[in-house]
């Protein structure tokens, strides 16, 4: 059930509909309830505690936001309007709307369940390798569909017509930027095992057994297959025409290469040679497959003026409600009151195009700061494991590369707010974090217990 959720989530237009979040939540809850947790030890629980504590505090904030007639005059002034103009007595709330926070909390709960389920599954290294391989080829399958769909029907989007981003590949996503980050993350899943093979060359000559599953795993993890998968995902990323998507994906490739090479016992000359060669390859990739992106950079530049105006307006909301925010899920309802003439009259700003700013506006600075701190803590653990772990070091490298790619892009857009990518992202990062604990330590603690 868990694999079905992670693999199928991008299919129904990124699962942005509330019904899909409910379906995936039900399936993930059933998967967690029936999961075999024998491999989860005390160290694993300690590793998950910051996430669980953050969830509990955010849930408490959501309850306070829905509290009728909150004390200390914390209510939103919008609730005074009915009594002032219509002479109706309406209870006040911190939240701008009644149902916004309750509807918004489902998606973060889904991400947490996916993260925990992937973490529990990946405490075993062989299971973690198998999960990453499945996710890599699932992303490649979506990339193949996106490329073929763009060639055969550039104005179509599954069973409907595109309303935006005509002439660019979006696959099963509505937004090309989300599609670019999704395929860039999939490319990382192919690139890092390919680096591992180039370094170690310890691939067996035949499948472990004649079973079909072992043969599929053997041939799908072959260097040629990994190279083909990486090329397909890279081409699909470039076909989105997303400036930030392609540039940040290339930066994620460079980060993965740097982390893999950093602990290796190489001479200074060879290390600098590898760094120069990697940079040259990155520029060559941008030149060969990034024509559409380069054209958009030349036409529009790297800075979106409207987006910066939206950031300024979001900061104004935060200044007005710094402690508890405007209520989770209420950005779209609140933003029109802060919209200025510089943003024009076209388009609906239903998101801040910056997940940290939107969290701060909706939950307040303390809760948003706690979420950011939890994310940075896990980034640190992945980074430390990427540099120190001896066996299967490529797994946390994949985790931190995808984590940095998704988090940085979400600072200037909303890719992590799209469930089709967010679920995929949470599964990869959870898998990488599970392997942040050395196998020897996990075995020793298991024997001690």
C-alpha positions in Angstrom: 0.0 0.0 0.0 2.8 2.4 0.9 4.6 1.8 -2.4 1.3 2.3 -4.3 0.8 5.7 -2.7 4.3 6.9 -3.4 4.3 5.6 -7.0 0.8 6.6 -7.9 0.6 10.0 -6.2 2.0 12.0 -9.2 -0.6 10.4 -11.6 -3.9 12.3 -10.8 -2.5 15.7 -11.7 -0.1 15.7 -8.8 -2.9 14.7 -6.3 -3.8 18.3 -5.6 -7.4 17.5 -5.0 -8.6 17.1 -1.4 -10.1 13.7 -2.2 -6.7 12.3 -3.2 -5.1 13.5 0.0 -7.9 11.7 2.0 -7.4 8.5 -0.1 -3.6 8.5 0.4 -3.9 9.3 4.1 -6.2 6.3 4.6 -3.9 4.0 2.7 -0.8 5.2 4.5 -2.5 4.9 7.9 -3.4 1.3 7.0 0.2 0.6 5.9 1.6 2.0 9.2 -0.9 0.0 11.3 0.0 -3.2 9.6 3.8 -2.5 9.2 6.5 -4.8 10.6 8.4 -2.6 12.9 10.9 -5.3 14.2 13.8 -3.5 12.6 13.0 -0.2 14.3 15.1 0.4 17.5 15.6 3.1 20.1 18.0 5.1 17.9 15.4 5.2 15.1 12.8 6.4 17.5 15.1 9.1 18.8 15.8 10.2 15.2 12.1 10.6 14.6 11.4 12.5 17.8 12.0 16.0 16.4 9.4 15.3 13.6 6.8 14.0 16.1 7.4 16.9 18.4 7.1 19.4 15.6 3.8 17.7 14.5 2.4 17.9 18.0 3.2 21.6 18.4 1.8 22.5 14.9 -1.3 20.5 15.8 -1.6 22.6 19.0 -1.3 25.8 17.0 -4.0 24.6 14.7 -6.3 24.0 17.6 -5.6 27.5 19.0 -6.3 29.0 15.6 -9.8 27.4 15.6 -10.5 28.3 19.2 -13.8 30.3 19.5 -13.4 33.7 21.1 -9.7 33.3 22.1 -8.5 35.1 25.2 -6.0 38.1 25.2 -7.6 39.7 22.1 -5.9 37.3 19.8 -8.8 37.0 17.4 -8.6 38.1 13.8 -10.2 41.5 13.2 -12.1 40.1 10.2 -14.6 38.5 12.6 -15.7 41.9 13.8 -17.0 42.8 10.3 -20.4 40.9 10.6 -21.2 42.5 14.0 -20.2 46.0 12.7 -22.0 46.0 9.4 -24.7 43.3 9.7 -25.3 43.4 13.4 -24.7 39.6 13.7 -22.9 38.1 16.7 -20.2 35.8 15.3 -17.6 34.2 17.5 -14.0 35.4 16.8 -11.1 33.2 15.8 -7.4 33.5 15.1 -8.0 31.8 11.8 -9.4 33.9 8.9 -11.8 31.1 8.0 -13.5 28.4 9.9 -12.6 25.3 7.9 -9.1 26.4 6.5 -6.9 24.9 9.2 -8.8 21.6 9.5 -8.6 21.1 5.7 -4.9 22.1 5.5 -3.7 19.7 8.2 -4.4 16.6 6.2 -1.5 17.1 3.8 1.3 17.6 6.4 -0.1 14.5 8.2 0.2 12.6 5.0 3.8 13.7 4.4 4.7 12.7 8.0 3.2 9.2 7.6 5.0 8.7 4.3 8.3 9.8 5.8 7.9 7.5 8.9 6.8 4.5 6.7 9.7 5.0 4.3 12.0 5.4 7.3 10.8 2.2 9.0 11.0 0.2 5.7 14.6 1.5 5.1 16.2 0.6 8.4 17.4 -2.5 6.5 20.0 -1.4 3.8 18.8 -3.9 1.2 15.2 -2.7 1.6 16.4 0.9 1.2 18.3 0.1 -2.0 15.2 -1.7 -3.4 13.0 1.3 -2.5 15.2 3.8 -4.2 15.5 1.7 -7.3 11.7 1.4 -7.5 11.3 5.2 -7.0 14.0 5.9 -9.7 12.2 3.8 -12.3 8.8 5.2 -11.3 10.2 8.7 -11.9 11.7 7.6 -15.2 8.3 6.2 -16.3 6.7 9.5 -15.6 9.5 11.2 -17.6 9.0 9.0 -20.6 5.3 9.8 -20.5 6.0 13.5 -20.2 8.3 13.4 -23.2 6.0 11.4 -25.4 3.0 13.4 -24.3 4.7 16.7 -25.2 5.7 15.3 -28.7 2.3 13.7 -29.5 -0.1 16.1 -27.9 1.7 19.3 -26.6 -1.7 20.9 -25.6 -3.0 17.9 -23.6 -2.7 17.1 -19.9 -3.9 13.5 -19.4 -7.6 13.6 -20.3 -7.9 17.4 -20.4 -6.5 20.3 -22.2 -3.6 22.4 -20.9 -4.6 25.8 -19.6 -1.0 27.0 -19.1 2.6 26.1 -20.0 1.7 25.4 -23.6 4.8 24.1 -25.4 6.5 22.7 -22.3 6.5 19.2 -20.8 4.7 18.9 -17.5 3.9 15.2 -17.5 1.1 14.5 -15.1 1.6 17.8 -13.2 -0.2 21.0 -13.9 2.9 23.2 -13.1 6.1 22.7 -15.0 8.3 23.9 -12.1 7.0 21.0 -10.0 7.5 18.6 -12.9 11.1 19.8 -13.3 12.0 19.3 -9.6 10.3 15.8 -9.7 12.3 14.7 -12.7 15.5 16.3 -11.3 15.0 14.3 -8.1 14.5 11.2 -10.2 17.7 11.9 -12.1 19.6 12.1 -8.7 18.3 8.6 -8.0 20.1 7.3 -11.1 23.2 9.5 -10.9 24.5 8.5 -7.4 24.4 4.7 -7.9 26.1 5.3 -11.2 28.9 7.2 -9.4 29.1 4.3 -6.9 29.6 1.8 -9.7 32.2 4.0 -11.4 34.2 4.1 -8.2 33.8 0.6 -6.8 33.1 -1.6 -9.8 31.8 -4.4 -7.5 28.7 -5.3 -9.5 28.1 -9.1 -9.5 28.2 -11.0 -12.8 24.8 -12.6 -12.5 21.5 -12.2 -10.5 21.5 -13.4 -6.9 18.9 -16.1 -7.9 16.9 -17.1 -10.9 13.8 -15.5 -9.3 12.0 -12.9 -11.5 12.3 -10.2 -8.9 16.1 -10.7 -8.5 16.6 -10.7 -12.3 14.6 -7.5 -12.6 16.6 -5.8 -9.8 19.9 -7.0 -11.4 19.2 -5.7 -14.9 17.4 -2.5 -13.8 20.5 -1.6 -11.7 23.0 -2.2 -14.4 25.2 0.8 -15.3 23.8 1.0 -18.8 20.2 1.1 -17.4 21.2 3.7 -14.8 22.7 5.9 -17.5 19.7 5.6 -19.7 17.4 6.4 -16.8 19.5 9.5 -15.9 19.5 10.8 -19.5 15.7 10.4 -19.8 15.0 12.2 -16.6 17.4 15.0 -17.5 15.9 15.5 -20.9 12.4 15.6 -19.4 13.6 18.2 -16.8 15.0 20.4 -19.6 11.8 20.1 -21.6 9.8 21.7 -18.8 11.6 25.0 -19.6 11.8 25.7 -15.9 14.7 28.0 -15.1 15.0 27.2 -11.4 14.1 23.6 -12.0 17.0 22.8 -14.3 19.6 25.0 -12.7 18.9 23.7 -9.2 18.8 20.1 -10.5 22.3 20.6 -11.9 23.4 22.0 -8.6 21.9 18.9 -6.9 24.0 16.8 -9.3 27.1 18.7 -8.3 26.3 18.4 -4.6 25.9 14.6 -5.0 29.2 14.3 -6.8 31.0 16.5 -4.3 29.7 14.6 -1.3 30.6 11.2 -2.9 34.2 12.3 -3.8 34.9 14.3 -0.6 35.8 11.4 1.8 37.7 9.4 -0.9 41.5 9.2 -0.5 42.4 11.2 -3.6 45.4 13.4 -4.2 45.0 17.1 -4.3 45.7 17.3 -8.1 43.2 14.5 -8.9 40.6 16.1 -6.6 40.9 19.5 -8.4 40.8 17.7 -11.7 37.6 15.9 -10.8 36.1 19.2 -9.6 37.0 21.0 -12.9 35.7 18.0 -14.9 32.4 17.9 -13.1 31.9 21.6 -13.5 32.7 21.3 -17.2 30.2 18.4 -17.6 27.5 20.5 -15.8 28.0 23.4 -18.2 27.9 21.0 -21.1 24.6 19.5 -19.8 23.2 23.0 -19.5 24.3 23.8 -23.1 23.1 20.6 -24.7 19.7 20.1 -23.0 19.0 23.5 -21.5 18.2 25.4 -24.7 14.6 26.2 -23.8 15.7 27.2 -20.3 18.6 29.4 -21.6 16.2 31.1 -23.9 13.8 31.9 -21.1 16.7 33.2 -19.0 17.8 35.4 -21.9 14.2 36.7 -22.4 13.0 37.1 -18.8 16.2 36.9 -16.7 16.5 35.0 -13.5 14.4 37.3 -11.3 10.6 37.4 -11.4 9.5 40.9 -10.3 5.9 39.9 -9.6 7.1 37.1 -7.3 9.2 39.5 -5.3 6.2 41.8 -4.9 4.3 38.8 -3.7 7.1 38.1 -1.2 6.8 41.6 0.1 3.1 41.3 0.6 3.6 38.0 2.4 6.0 39.6 4.7 3.4 42.3 5.4 1.0 39.6 6.4 3.6 38.1 8.7 4.2 41.5 10.3 0.5 41.8 11.0 0.1 38.4 12.6 3.6 37.3 13.8 2.6 35.0 16.7 -0.1 32.7 15.4 -0.5 33.7 11.8 -3.8 34.0 9.8 -4.7 30.3 10.1 -3.3 27.3 8.2 -4.6 27.1 4.7 -5.9 30.7 4.6 -3.3 32.4 2.4 -5.6 32.5 -0.6 -8.4 34.0 1.4 -6.2 36.7 3.0 -3.8 37.7 0.3 -6.3 39.8 -1.8 -6.6 42.4 1.1 -2.8 42.9 0.8 -2.5 42.8 -3.0 -1.1 45.9 -4.6 -1.3 47.4 -8.1 2.2 46.2 -8.9 0.8 42.6 -9.1 -1.7 43.6 -11.7 -5.3 42.3 -12.0 -4.5 39.0 -13.7 -4.1 35.7 -11.9 -5.0 34.3 -8.5 -2.3 34.2 -5.9 -3.4 31.1 -4.0 0.2 30.4 -2.8 3.0 32.7 -1.7 5.5 30.9 -4.1 7.7 30.5 -1.1 6.8 27.7 1.4 8.7 29.2 4.4 7.0 32.6 3.9 3.6 30.9 3.5 4.2 28.8 6.7 5.2 31.9 8.6 2.1 33.8 7.4 -0.3 31.0 8.1 1.2 29.5 11.3 3.1 32.4 12.8 6.9 32.8 13.2 7.4 30.4 16.2 5.8 27.4 14.5 7.3 28.1 11.1 10.7 28.5 12.8 10.3 25.2 14.5 9.5 23.5 11.2 12.6 25.1 9.6 14.8 24.1 12.5 13.6 20.5 12.3 14.3 20.4 8.6 17.8 21.8 9.1 18.5 19.2 11.8 17.7 16.4 9.5 19.8 18.0 6.7 22.7 18.1 9.1 22.3 14.4 10.0 22.2 13.4 6.3 25.3 15.5 5.6 27.2 13.9 8.5 26.2 10.5 7.4 27.1 11.2 3.7 30.7 12.0 4.8 31.2 9.5 7.6 29.3 6.3 6.7 31.4 3.5 5.3 28.9 1.1 3.7 26.0 2.2 1.5 27.1 5.8 1.8 25.3 6.6 -1.5 21.9 6.3 0.2 22.2 9.3 2.6 23.9 11.2 -0.3 20.7 10.6 -2.4 18.7 11.7 0.6 20.5 15.0 1.2 20.7 15.8 -2.5 17.0 15.4 -3.0 16.3 17.2 0.3 18.4 20.2 -0.6 16.9 20.3 -4.1 13.3 20.2 -2.9 13.8 22.6 0.1 15.7 25.2 -1.8 13.2 25.2 -4.7 10.4 25.5 -2.2 11.9 28.7 -0.9 11.2 30.3 -4.3 8.2 28.3 -5.4 5.7 25.7 -4.0 6.9 22.3 -5.3 6.7 20.7 -1.8 3.1 21.9 -1.5 2.1 19.6 -4.4 1.3 16.1 -3.0 2.5 14.3 -6.1 6.0 15.5 -5.5 5.9 16.0 -1.7 5.1 12.3 -1.2 7.9 11.3 -3.5 10.2 13.7 -1.7 9.3 12.5 1.8 9.9 8.8 0.8 13.4 9.5 -0.5 14.4 11.7 2.4 13.0 9.2 4.9 14.9 6.4 3.3 18.1 8.4 3.4 17.7 9.4 7.0 17.0 5.7 8.0 20.5 4.9 6.7 22.0 7.9 8.6 22.5 5.5 11.5 25.5 3.1 10.9 24.5 -0.5 10.5 27.1 -1.5 13.1 25.5 0.8 15.7 22.0 -0.5 14.9 23.2 -4.1 15.3 25.0 -3.3 18.6 22.0 -1.6 20.1 19.8 -4.5 18.9 22.1 -7.0 20.7 22.1 -4.9 23.8 18.3 -4.8 23.9 
